[in-house]
Amino acid sequence: MSDRPVTLAAIIGAHGIAGEVRLKVFADDLASYTSFNDGALTLKTARPGSNGTIARFAEVADRNAAEALRGTQLTVPRSALPPLEDGEYYHVDLLELPAVSDTGDALGKVIAIDNYGAGDVLEIERPDGKRFMVPMKPEAVPDWNDERLVIHAGYVE
């Protein structure tokens, strides 16, 4: 797998006057990471808040500096993530993968992964720009690896 950056959280605003920030967290356990964005931000503390996680970074001294970081995505290298079990995946590993049908037809590429509550849904963009969605479940996506994703022909629109 490539070692492209993986977004674990995003700064959604400042919290208080001492430089803390509010985070929208996309990971199960943010506390196991301390260095983000190639070492540019060092996590000192993180705690639950009423509107996201409240965090303090060593490099952020006051509210103005915290506000300036609004919208910043907090990333770590893919290699920093824990290993996966069979059948598990990280979204970053599926994005941009070429998609083919189980009959061998080229379908396009994975451009987005959404979850509306019942599991992940892949959005595939065809070469002509049209898009379709496929649930990320074994009946629809029987196989994938770091080179391509296979979609059962019955799920292709």
N, C-alpha and C positions, 0 to 999 in steps of 0.2 A: 504494500500500500504506500501511497505517497505520504510525505510528511507535511502536507499542507495544513495551515492553521484551522483549528476547530473552535467555533464560538461557543463558550460555556455560559456567558451572561452578557448583558448590555446595561450600561449606565443610563438610568432613566431620569436622573435628576439629583440635586443636592439634598442633603438632610441636615438641618441645623446650621450652625455657623462655624463649626470647628473642622470642616473639610470632609465630613462623611458623605457618602453617596448612597442613593437607592439603586438597587439592581433588580433587573428582571433576569432570573436564573433559569437556564435551560438544562442544567445538569442535575443529577440526583444528589451529588455530594461536591459542592464547590469548595468546602473546607480542606480537602486534600490537595489543593493547588495553592501555591503562594505567588508564583511568578506568571505574569500575563504579558501578552504583546511583546514577545522577545525580550523580556526583562524590563520593559518600560514602566510597568506597574507592579508593586509588591504588596500583596494583601497582608494586612496586619491583623484585622479582625473582621468577622462577619456574624451577624445575628439576625433572627427573623424580625421583620417590622410589619406594621399594619398595611403598608403599600409596597411590598417587595422586601428583599433582603437589604439590611443596612450594613454597609461596609466602610472600612477605613483603609486607605492605601498610604504607604510610607511617603510617597511623592506628592501627596495632596495635603496642603497645609491649611487651607481656609475655604470658605464657601465659594468665593470667586473661582478658585482653581477647580472646585468640585463642579460648579455650573459649567465651566468650560469643557468638561468631559462628557456632558450630556450627549447621548447618542453613540458614545464609544463602545465598540464591541470588545469584550475581553476574550482573548484567544490563547490557546496553548497548542503546541505541535501535536499532530495526530499520534506521534510515538509516545506522548506523555499519558495517553488514555490507557485504561486497563485492557488486558486481552479479552477477547470475546469468546463465548461458548458457541457451539454449533447452532446455526439458525439465527444468531444475533448479528446485528449490524449497527454501525454508526451512520447517521444520515450523510455525513461528509463522504463516506465510502461509496454511496449510491449516486450522489449528484454528479451529473455529466456523463454517467455510464451510457454507452450505446445500448439500446433495447432492441431485441430481436424476438420474433415469435418462435414458438416451439416447432414450427414448420420451416424455420430458417429465414423468414422474411425480415429485412431490416425495417424497424419501426420508427426510429428516431433516437432521442436521448432523454434521460431523466432530468427534468429541470426544476422540480420542486417536490417536497415531501410535506404533506399536511396531515394533521390528526384532528378529526372532528369528534372524537370521543370513543369511536369503535375500533381504533387501530389506525396505523399509518396508511395513507393513500398516496400513491406515486402519480405525479403528473408527467406525462410523456409528450414531448413536442416532436411532431413529424417534420421531415425536411421542408414541407410546404408551409410550415408555421402553424398548422392546425394542431390542437392538443386533445388528449383524452386522459382519463384517470383510471387507475387500476389499484385495487386493494393489495397491500403488501401482506398476502397470506399464501400459503403453499399451493392452494388450488389455482391461484392466479399467477403467481411467480414461483414456478417450481425450482428455479436455479438461478444463482448469480455468483459472480466472482469479481476480481478486480479489473476484468477486461470487458464484461458484458452482463446484461440482465436478460433473462429469458421470461417471456410472458406467454401464458397459455393462449392459443389462438381464439378460444371462446370468449376471452376478455378484451380482445382487440376491437376497437370501434372504427 
